[in-house]
Amino acid sequence: MKLVNLTGQLEYAVLRAPCPLAEIEITGISYDSRETKEGELFVCLAGSRDDGHRHISEARIKGAVAVLVEKLVLDKEILHIPEGMAVLLVKDTREALAYISAAYFQYPARKLKVIGVTGTKGKTTVASLIFQMLEALGHRAALMGTIGTVIGEMQIPEKNTTYESFTIHQYFAKMVEMGCEYAVMEVSSQGIKWKRIEGIEFEIGIFTNFGEDHVGAHEHASIAEYRYYKSCLFRHCRIGIGNLDDRNCGFMFKRATCRKYGFTTMRDGGDHILAASGISFGMEEEGPVSRFTADGTEFTMEMPGMFNVYNALAALQAIRCLDLDISQAAETLRKAHVKGRMERILVEKNIACYIDYAHNAMSLQCVLTTLKVYQPGRILLVFGCGGGRAASRRLEMGKVAGRLADMTIITSDNPREEEPMQIIREILEGMEMTKGMYLVEEDRKKAVSLAISMAEPGDILVIAGKGHESYQEIGSMRYHMDDRELVLEAIKKRHQTESEEK
């Protein structure tokens, strides 16, 4: 593709070019100098940890023929750009990357109905439910988010909730190629802040809820900034769906021009509002279930708790706004499950274990209070906290665990560059402010095995913090570790022990 064909939506200045842009062939787009290939356009992204403007020479050595920059001075010195490269100056290289990526892949988002889900909690569950419902109703859909990308038979694991814009459009192009009609994606506040969804017109945007989270050195400067970027999604969509029971819903739609719809458990429904009534929670042999009625249809879910009623309502309202029959989604909703989001594994009859991504005080409290509604014999909790994140999270999670769990086993999560026992000690500061019972087992595998061995009929186990992740981060390395594998191995060991004792 010629360089000039990538710049149609950009405002830019050509600082240098060996020939007209219409004659420069671009074989690809790169924003990581280590992965740059011959003939590519290198886009300099300035991040919180590094700045692509430092690596232009490396990109040139790898074969980049053109570079996109947003500054000409770096560390008080004139930016050095090797000879032979075309140099384009733009106001914002992240925004530019989004537009040139769309152009490079022939604007695939325009050929899809894109549904975006934002909110502090529930993004993964809501997006997954919509995806599962669309597929069950006979529509070809794809899914992008925290637990990875699903396009037909392809399943691609990913690290970020909202991918870099180049990857988004690359996946959109694959969806179009595979005949997809819908693309359902999680949209994080940081993804919006870093301009990753710039230029995408969403068919539907969904707001699940808002709570204090993601404020820190490498996240958002303040809660106000975090909330602001959440709200920006609704300036990019045709239809906006909001949680009317969340006090921040009005703010989310304050500057939006989209058509507004909502969901609620606290008021009557209507043409634009999907309301749940007759909400109840009960126990079956394999664990808790949730029941409610909406738009004249009775729904039953294996996913427990009020927050999952809200997640279901958000997904059902999206289906409704697409002029599809939500009653036909009832069976799908009953059996729906989401990897690492209150994902249930049966230990044995009347002992259920849930794997959940709860990694802060708000989400952990939500999980534990939800399960208390079902009046289990005990709640046994296994959790730790990640390194390189706000230290205040640890004390608060310790306090929540001490108040709400009957027994907590404190263990390691993703310690990253920190010492695991130091993280555990900071959790204990919160735990010891309560009267909660606890044990410490730094080895996560042993901690899970201990919890499974302690479980008795009527108990519910919660393995929290890692959810869908299949790795543990220690230092700068990732090692394979999957909570569901740890649980299944511990169950097998429990059953073997029981057989030997008989």
C-alpha positions in Angstrom: 0.0 0.0 0.0 1.3 3.5 -0.8 2.0 5.8 2.1 -0.3 8.5 0.8 -3.3 6.0 1.0 -2.8 5.7 4.8 -3.0 9.4 5.5 -6.5 10.3 4.2 -7.9 11.0 7.7 -4.7 12.6 9.1 -3.6 16.2 9.6 0.1 16.0 9.1 3.2 17.8 7.8 5.8 16.1 5.7 9.2 17.0 7.2 11.2 15.0 4.8 10.6 12.4 2.1 13.0 10.8 -0.5 10.2 10.9 -3.0 6.4 11.8 -3.2 4.3 9.8 -0.6 2.4 8.3 -3.5 5.5 6.5 -4.6 6.5 5.1 -1.1 5.4 1.5 -0.7 4.4 0.5 2.8 4.5 -3.2 3.6 3.1 -2.9 7.2 2.8 -0.8 10.3 5.0 -1.1 13.4 5.0 0.6 16.8 7.6 -1.6 18.4 11.1 -1.2 16.9 12.1 -4.7 18.0 9.4 -6.2 15.7 9.8 -3.8 12.8 10.2 -5.4 9.4 11.5 -4.3 6.0 9.4 -1.7 4.3 7.2 -0.8 7.2 6.0 2.5 8.6 7.2 3.0 12.2 4.9 4.9 14.5 6.5 6.5 17.6 4.3 6.0 20.6 5.1 7.7 23.9 4.0 5.5 26.8 4.3 5.7 30.6 7.4 3.5 30.6 9.2 4.2 27.3 9.0 6.4 24.2 9.1 5.2 20.6 10.9 8.4 19.6 14.0 6.9 21.3 14.0 3.9 18.9 13.7 5.4 15.4 17.3 4.4 14.5 16.6 0.8 15.6 13.5 0.7 13.5 15.4 2.1 10.5 18.1 -0.7 10.9 15.2 -3.2 10.9 14.0 -1.8 7.5 11.4 0.9 8.3 11.1 3.3 5.3 8.9 6.0 7.0 8.3 7.3 10.5 5.4 9.1 12.2 6.4 11.4 15.0 4.6 13.8 17.4 7.7 15.7 18.7 11.0 17.0 17.3 12.8 17.4 20.6 13.6 14.5 23.0 15.5 15.0 26.3 16.2 18.6 25.2 17.9 17.5 22.1 16.8 17.6 18.4 15.3 14.3 17.5 17.8 12.2 15.4 16.1 10.6 12.4 18.3 8.5 10.0 18.7 9.4 6.3 16.4 7.7 3.8 13.2 7.8 5.9 10.1 9.7 5.1 9.2 11.7 8.2 5.6 12.8 9.0 4.7 15.0 11.9 1.3 14.7 13.6 -0.3 16.1 16.7 -0.9 12.7 18.3 0.7 9.5 17.1 -1.7 7.3 19.0 -4.6 8.9 17.4 -2.8 8.7 14.0 -2.1 5.0 14.5 -5.8 4.3 14.9 -6.7 6.1 11.7 -3.8 4.6 9.6 -4.5 1.1 10.9 -8.2 1.4 9.8 -7.0 2.6 6.4 -4.4 -0.2 6.1 -7.0 -2.9 6.7 -9.6 -1.2 4.4 -11.8 0.1 7.2 -13.2 -3.3 8.4 -15.1 -1.7 11.3 -17.5 -0.1 8.8 -18.5 -3.6 7.7 -19.4 -4.8 11.2 -21.9 -3.9 13.9 -19.5 -3.2 16.8 -20.8 -3.4 20.3 -18.6 -1.9 23.1 -18.9 -2.6 26.8 -17.3 -0.3 29.4 -17.6 -0.1 33.2 -15.6 -0.9 36.3 -17.0 -4.3 36.7 -18.9 -6.7 34.4 -17.3 -5.9 31.0 -16.0 -9.4 30.4 -19.2 -11.1 31.5 -21.5 -8.8 29.6 -19.5 -9.0 26.4 -19.3 -12.8 26.7 -23.0 -13.1 27.2 -23.8 -10.9 24.2 -21.4 -13.0 22.1 -22.9 -16.3 23.3 -26.5 -15.0 22.7 -25.8 -13.8 19.2 -24.2 -17.0 18.3 -27.1 -19.0 19.7 -29.6 -16.9 17.8 -27.8 -17.8 14.5 -25.7 -14.7 14.0 -22.0 -14.9 13.3 -20.2 -12.9 16.0 -16.7 -12.4 17.3 -15.4 -11.4 20.8 -12.5 -9.3 21.9 -11.5 -8.6 25.5 -9.7 -9.5 28.7 -10.1 -13.3 28.2 -8.8 -13.1 24.6 -10.2 -12.9 21.1 -12.6 -15.4 19.6 -13.2 -15.4 15.8 -14.9 -18.6 14.6 -12.6 -21.4 15.7 -9.7 -19.1 16.4 -9.0 -18.3 20.0 -6.2 -15.8 20.7 -5.1 -15.0 24.2 -4.3 -11.3 24.9 -2.8 -9.2 27.7 -4.8 -6.0 27.5 -8.5 -5.4 27.9 -8.5 -3.1 24.9 -5.9 -4.0 22.4 -3.7 -1.5 20.6 -5.6 0.1 17.7 -3.5 -1.7 15.0 -4.4 -5.1 16.6 -8.1 -4.1 16.8 -8.4 -3.4 13.1 -6.3 -6.4 12.3 -8.8 -8.6 14.1 -11.7 -6.7 12.6 -10.4 -7.5 9.2 -10.2 -11.2 10.1 -13.8 -11.0 11.4 -14.9 -9.6 8.1 -13.0 -12.3 6.2 -14.6 -15.0 8.4 -18.1 -13.6 7.6 -18.9 -12.1 11.0 -21.8 -9.7 11.3 -21.1 -8.5 14.9 -17.9 -7.7 16.9 -18.4 -7.5 20.7 -15.5 -5.9 22.5 -14.6 -4.7 26.0 -13.6 -1.1 26.1 -11.4 0.0 29.0 -10.9 3.6 30.2 -7.2 3.3 29.4 -8.0 2.0 25.9 -10.0 5.2 25.4 -7.4 7.4 27.0 -4.7 5.9 24.7 -6.9 6.6 21.6 -7.2 2.9 20.7 -10.8 3.1 19.7 -10.4 6.4 17.8 -12.4 6.4 14.6 -14.6 3.4 15.4 -18.3 4.1 15.2 -20.0 1.7 17.6 -23.5 0.4 16.9 -24.0 0.0 20.7 -22.1 1.2 23.7 -22.9 -0.2 27.2 -22.2 1.2 30.6 -22.3 -1.5 33.4 -21.3 0.4 36.6 -18.6 2.6 38.1 -16.4 2.3 41.2 -13.1 3.4 42.5 -10.3 1.6 40.6 -7.5 2.0 38.1 -5.9 5.0 39.7 -2.2 4.9 40.0 1.2 5.6 38.5 0.6 3.7 35.3 -3.2 4.0 35.2 -5.3 7.2 35.8 -4.2 10.3 37.7 -7.6 10.6 39.5 -11.1 9.1 39.8 -12.4 12.1 37.9 -10.1 11.3 34.9 -11.0 7.6 35.1 -14.8 8.4 35.0 -14.3 11.0 32.2 -12.6 8.5 29.9 -15.3 5.9 30.6 -17.9 8.4 29.4 -16.1 9.1 26.1 -17.3 5.8 24.7 -20.8 7.2 24.3 -19.6 9.9 21.9 -18.7 7.1 19.5 -21.9 5.1 19.4 -25.3 5.1 17.8 -27.1 3.5 20.7 -26.1 3.9 24.4 -27.3 1.5 27.1 -26.8 2.4 30.7 -27.3 0.9 34.2 -30.0 3.3 35.5 -29.4 2.1 39.1 -25.8 3.4 39.1 -25.6 7.0 40.2 -22.9 7.7 37.6 -25.1 6.8 34.7 -26.2 10.3 34.1 -22.7 11.5 33.9 -21.8 8.9 31.3 -24.5 10.1 28.9 -24.3 13.8 29.7 -22.4 14.8 26.5 -23.6 11.9 24.4 -25.8 12.3 21.3 -26.6 8.6 21.0 -30.1 7.1 21.4 -30.3 6.2 25.1 -31.6 3.0 26.6 -31.3 1.5 30.1 -31.7 -1.4 32.4 -32.8 -1.6 36.0 -34.0 -3.6 38.9 -35.5 -0.7 40.8 -38.2 0.8 38.5 -40.7 -0.2 35.8 -39.7 -1.1 32.3 -40.7 0.5 29.0 -39.8 0.9 25.4 -36.3 2.1 26.3 -35.9 0.4 29.7 -35.5 -3.3 30.4 -36.5 -4.0 34.0 -36.1 -7.2 36.1 -38.7 -8.3 38.5 -39.4 -11.3 40.7 -35.6 -11.7 41.4 -34.8 -14.7 43.6 -31.7 -16.7 44.5 -31.7 -20.3 45.4 -29.6 -23.4 45.8 -29.5 -26.5 43.6 -27.3 -29.6 44.2 -24.6 -28.2 42.0 -24.7 -24.7 43.5 -26.5 -21.3 43.5 -28.9 -20.2 40.8 -30.5 -16.8 40.0 -34.0 -16.2 38.7 -35.8 -13.1 37.3 -38.4 -12.0 34.9 -37.8 -9.4 32.2 -40.0 -8.3 29.3 -42.4 -11.1 30.0 -39.8 -13.9 30.0 -38.6 -15.9 33.0 -34.8 -16.3 33.1 -32.7 -18.7 35.2 -28.9 -18.5 35.4 -26.3 -20.7 36.9 -24.2 -17.5 37.5 -25.0 -16.3 41.0 -26.0 -13.0 42.5 -27.5 -9.6 41.9 -24.5 -8.3 39.9 -25.0 -11.1 37.4 -28.7 -10.2 37.1 -27.4 -6.7 36.1 -24.9 -8.3 33.7 -27.6 -10.4 32.2 -29.9 -7.3 31.8 -27.2 -5.4 30.1 -26.7 -8.2 27.6 -30.4 -8.7 27.0 -31.0 -5.0 26.4 -28.3 -5.1 23.8 -30.0 -8.0 22.1 -33.3 -6.2 22.4 -31.8 -3.0 20.8 -30.7 -5.2 17.8 -34.4 -6.0 17.3 -33.8 -9.7 18.3 -36.1 -11.7 20.5 -34.7 -11.9 24.1 -37.0 -14.8 25.0 -35.0 -17.0 22.6 -31.9 -16.3 24.6 -33.4 -17.8 27.8 -31.8 -21.3 27.4 -28.4 -19.7 26.4 -28.5 -17.6 29.6 -29.2 -20.5 31.8 -26.1 -22.4 30.8 -23.9 -19.4 30.1 -20.5 -19.3 31.8 -17.6 -16.9 31.5 -14.0 -18.0 32.0 -12.7 -16.7 35.3 -15.8 -14.7 36.1 -17.7 -16.7 38.9 -16.8 -19.8 36.9 -18.2 -22.7 38.8 -16.4 -26.1 39.3 -18.3 -28.7 41.3 -16.0 -30.3 43.9 -18.6 -32.8 44.8 -22.4 -32.7 45.5 -23.2 -29.6 47.6 -19.7 -28.2 47.4 -19.2 -25.6 44.7 -16.0 -23.8 43.9 -15.9 -20.5 42.1 -12.9 -19.1 40.2 -13.2 -15.3 39.9 -11.0 -12.4 38.7 -11.8 -10.3 41.8 -8.6 -8.4 42.4 -9.6 -5.4 44.4 -11.8 -4.7 47.5 -14.9 -3.7 45.6 -15.0 -6.8 43.4 -14.0 -9.2 46.3 -16.8 -7.7 48.5 -19.3 -8.1 45.7 -18.4 -11.8 45.2 -18.5 -12.6 48.9 -21.7 -10.7 49.8 -23.3 -12.3 46.7 -22.5 -15.8 47.9 -23.6 -15.1 51.5 -27.1 -14.6 50.2 -27.2 -18.3 49.5 -26.5 -19.1 53.2 -23.7 -21.6 52.7 -22.2 -23.6 55.6 -18.9 -21.6 55.2 -17.2 -19.5 52.6 -13.6 -20.6 52.1 -11.5 -17.9 50.3 -8.1 -18.2 48.6 -6.6 -14.9 47.4 -3.5 -12.8 47.1 -2.6 -9.4 45.6 -0.5 -8.5 42.5 2.7 -6.7 42.7 3.3 -3.3 41.0 -0.2 -2.1 41.8 -1.6 0.3 44.4 -0.5 -0.9 47.8 -3.6 0.4 49.5 -5.6 -2.3 47.6 -3.9 -5.0 49.8 -5.0 -3.7 53.1 -8.6 -3.1 51.9 -8.8 -6.6 50.4 -7.6 -8.0 53.7 -10.3 -6.2 55.6 -13.0 -7.4 53.2 -11.8 -11.0 53.4 -11.7 -10.8 57.2 -15.2 -9.5 57.5 -16.9 -11.7 54.9 -15.1 -15.0 54.6 -15.3 -17.7 57.2 -11.7 -18.9 56.5 -9.2 -17.1 54.3 -6.0 -18.7 52.9 -3.7 -15.8 51.9 -1.3 -16.7 49.1 0.7 -15.3 46.2 -1.0 -13.8 43.1 1.3 -12.1 40.5 4.1 -10.7 42.7 5.9 -9.3 39.6 9.0 -7.4 40.9 7.9 -7.4 44.6 8.6 -9.9 47.3 5.5 -12.2 47.8 5.7 -12.3 51.6 5.9 -8.5 51.7 2.6 -8.3 49.8 1.1 -10.9 52.1 2.2 -8.9 55.2 0.4 -5.9 53.8 -2.8 -7.9 53.2 -2.5 -9.2 56.9 -2.5 -5.6 58.1 -6.1 -5.3 56.9 -7.0 -8.9 57.9 -5.9 -8.3 61.5 -8.2 -5.3 61.8 -11.0 -7.9 61.7 -11.8 -11.0 63.7 -11.6 -13.2 60.5 -9.8 -16.6 60.6 -6.9 -17.0 58.2 -3.9 -19.1 57.2 -0.9 -18.1 55.2 0.4 -20.3 52.4 2.7 -18.5 49.9 2.6 -21.3 47.3 -0.7 -20.8 45.4 -0.9 -24.5 44.4 -0.7 -25.6 48.0 -3.1 -23.0 49.1 -5.8 -24.1 46.6 -5.2 -27.8 47.6 -5.6 -26.9 51.2 -8.9 -25.1 50.7 -10.3 -28.0 48.6 -9.2 -30.5 51.3 -10.9 -28.4 54.0 -14.3 -28.1 52.2 -17.4 -29.8 53.7 -20.9 -30.3 52.3 -22.7 -26.9 52.2 -19.5 -24.9 51.8 -18.7 -22.6 48.9 -15.1 -22.0 47.9 -13.8 -18.9 46.2 -10.4 -18.8 44.4 -10.0 -15.1 43.7 -7.6 -12.7 41.9 -6.5 -14.4 38.7 -9.7 -15.6 37.1 -9.1 -16.3 33.4 -5.3 -15.9 33.6 -3.2 -19.0 32.8 0.1 -17.7 34.1 1.8 -16.3 37.2 4.1 -13.2 36.8 7.3 -13.5 38.9 9.8 -10.8 38.2 9.6 -10.0 34.5 8.7 -13.6 33.5 5.4 -15.4 33.1 5.1 -19.0 34.3 2.2 -21.3 33.5 -0.4 -21.4 36.3 -4.1 -21.8 35.8 -6.4 -21.7 38.8 -8.9 -24.1 37.2 -6.1 -26.7 36.7 -5.1 -26.2 40.3 -8.7 -26.8 41.4 -9.2 -29.9 39.3 -5.9 -31.4 40.5 -6.8 -30.7 44.1 -10.3 -32.3 43.6 -8.7 -35.4 42.1 -6.3 -35.5 45.1 -9.3 -35.1 47.5 -11.2 -37.9 45.9 -8.2 -40.2 45.9 -7.7 -39.6 49.6 -11.4 -40.2 50.3 -11.2 -43.5 48.4 -8.1 -44.6 50.3 -9.8 -43.8 53.6 -12.8 -46.0 52.7 
